[in-house]
Amino acid sequence: MIDLLSTGLNELRDLMCRLGEGAFRANQIFDWVYRKKITDFDSMTNLSKALRAKLREELYFPLMEVVNKQVSSDGTEKFLWRLHDGEYIESVLLRHPEHFTFCISSQVGCALGCSFCATGVGGFTRNLSTGEIVGQVLLMEKDLGSEVDNIVFMGMGEPFLNEENLYASIDILHEPAGRNLGIRHFTISTAGLPEGIMRLADSGRDLRLSVSLHSCDDRIRSLLMPVNRRFPLSTLRASLDYYQRKTGNRLTFEYALVKGMNDSKEDVERLVKYLEGLKAFVNVIPVNPVDREHERPDEKTIDEFVKAIKSKGIEAALRYERGIDIAAACGQLRRQKGGRVWKEEGE
């Protein structure tokens, strides 16, 4: 059987033709699934009963069950999903005054092991299928009762390590006959994998790119992000230069402030020097308190850090983590589940 949510429109048209149906039936199915949020073939009433029976034999929807949903005092919602093989992933809904953003996972866990990231602490299990990526969006929209405005691949996992399924999911969600989400409404957030960044530049896909930077000192960045040992700052910078020459797009950088590690005046100077010549925007994010080794600086230090960046002509904003009261940093709820900190009703 074929996973419907992993199937692009052209593939579905081919299937309809093999089943003796018109290719236009694929458009009808896409409309039911991605616009009406219907995942039951029997409810697709403009399809014949015979076709619906064939679809049940040929296609299936990936099994994704919400086993925990938490709502923060700031309106952030976090979903813990159980997948067909018993693995768990997380997705987050961020509410803004005039729009919604989904933070979507691309892997079960993550192999990069960033020291302040709950997902990395849990290790890597497997890549998500295209359907499992798409399914998060579809089912969250169904739960929300509204369509999302922005999708950011910065949940669990490193998107560029599941590139094929990542891009296939974007193509499906971008498809005009279905969800029709504009291509500039997708953002890939990466720990800084140069080959992935350059392949994105060469792909012609006009996606937004966000890079987790966190320090412009190789020693400190390697402590925070072990991937820096393989791809140091100079290598990352070369890929960023290539990306910007090819696309002309502004880059967003995530900089998690950690007390005593990357929050000094010298760190500001290193950051300014590193970004010289790039069209850049920096999100300064006081670190989410996942453990005692990574604490937030005090408010005075945070404020002075942001002001110092701006005074050097770099666009920057202070972004506090959302949903701290519900452990909204991706990986935290999954770790709790694995450690049996909470139980499902009836267990």
Secondary structure as GFF3:
##gff-version 3
##sequence-region A 1 347
A	DSSP	beta_strand	2	3	.	.	.	ID=ss1
A	DSSP	three_ten_helix	4	6	.	.	.	ID=ss2
A	DSSP	alpha_helix	9	18	.	.	.	ID=ss3
A	DSSP	alpha_helix	24	30	.	.	.	ID=ss4
A	DSSP	pi_helix	31	35	.	.	.	ID=ss5
A	DSSP	three_ten_helix	41	43	.	.	.	ID=ss6
A	DSSP	alpha_helix	49	58	.	.	.	ID=ss7
A	DSSP	beta_strand	59	60	.	.	.	ID=ss8
A	DSSP	beta_strand	64	71	.	.	.	ID=ss9
A	DSSP	beta_strand	77	83	.	.	.	ID=ss10
A	DSSP	beta_strand	88	95	.	.	.	ID=ss11
A	DSSP	beta_strand	100	103	.	.	.	ID=ss12
A	DSSP	beta_strand	107	109	.	.	.	ID=ss13
A	DSSP	alpha_helix	118	121	.	.	.	ID=ss14
A	DSSP	beta_strand	124	127	.	.	.	ID=ss15
A	DSSP	alpha_helix	130	144	.	.	.	ID=ss16
A	DSSP	beta_strand	150	153	.	.	.	ID=ss17
A	DSSP	three_ten_helix	159	162	.	.	.	ID=ss18
A	DSSP	alpha_helix	163	174	.	.	.	ID=ss19
A	DSSP	three_ten_helix	183	185	.	.	.	ID=ss20
A	DSSP	beta_strand	186	190	.	.	.	ID=ss21
A	DSSP	alpha_helix	194	203	.	.	.	ID=ss22
A	DSSP	beta_strand	208	212	.	.	.	ID=ss23
A	DSSP	alpha_helix	218	224	.	.	.	ID=ss24
A	DSSP	alpha_helix	227	230	.	.	.	ID=ss25
A	DSSP	alpha_helix	233	247	.	.	.	ID=ss26
A	DSSP	beta_strand	251	257	.	.	.	ID=ss27
A	DSSP	alpha_helix	265	275	.	.	.	ID=ss28
A	DSSP	beta_strand	280	286	.	.	.	ID=ss29
A	DSSP	alpha_helix	299	311	.	.	.	ID=ss30
A	DSSP	beta_strand	315	318	.	.	.	ID=ss31
A	DSSP	three_ten_helix	324	326	.	.	.	ID=ss32
A	DSSP	alpha_helix	332	338	.	.	.	ID=ss33
###
